[in-house]
Amino acid sequence: MAAIDLNKIFSKEFNESLVHQVATDYMSNQRSGTKAQKNRSAVSGGGAKPRPQKGSGRARAGTTRGPIWRKGGVTFAASPKDYNKKINKKMYKNAMNCIFSELNRKERLFCVEDFNVTEPKTKAFVAELTKLKITNTLLIVHEGKINVFLAGRNLKNVEIVSPLGMNPYNLMRYDNVIIDSAILDKVQGMTS
């Protein structure tokens, strides 16, 4: 597997503030606001008036689900928070190009011709990685290479994604990034 020169493709100047913004926005968008409570309208029951308006000597009550009643709703109920932030396509593409360019400058980005394994065996996958002398890596391959996905999914410090699966977080998380030359054009199109 011969290496390919990437200096002509990824040569953008590193913009730290842009990369930081896009990366934090991406991670923020992965959050799910799961904190939730029920207010008096969301609690089940309480449709009928519990007692007559007058004559009992007790306080007026229209529902058994008010916040002062047992099994009632919460007064100021927490609702699920939406952490989503909008990232412009142009900003996202520029940030991805910045990350790839910086990885290339630091000699952490590799492009290999036809990374593949003949059968879905971890041993075969490790042998291919050993040839490249690369550890702790993100491997970007064509989604059709099922054997590669199956063979490498059990390895620690190795993640295999298709071009659509790459994002700022997993590009910066690993020490090295390997791109299959078959999808280099697609990756280039997604970052410029």
Secondary structure by P-SEA (a helix, b strand, c coil): cccccccccccccccaaaaaaaaaaaaaaaccccbbbbcccccccccccccccccccccccccccccccccbbbcccccccccbbbbbaaaaaaaaaaaaaaaaaacccccccccccccccaaaaaaaaaaacccbbbbbccccaaaaaaaccccccbbbbccccccccccccccbbbbcccaaaaaaaacc
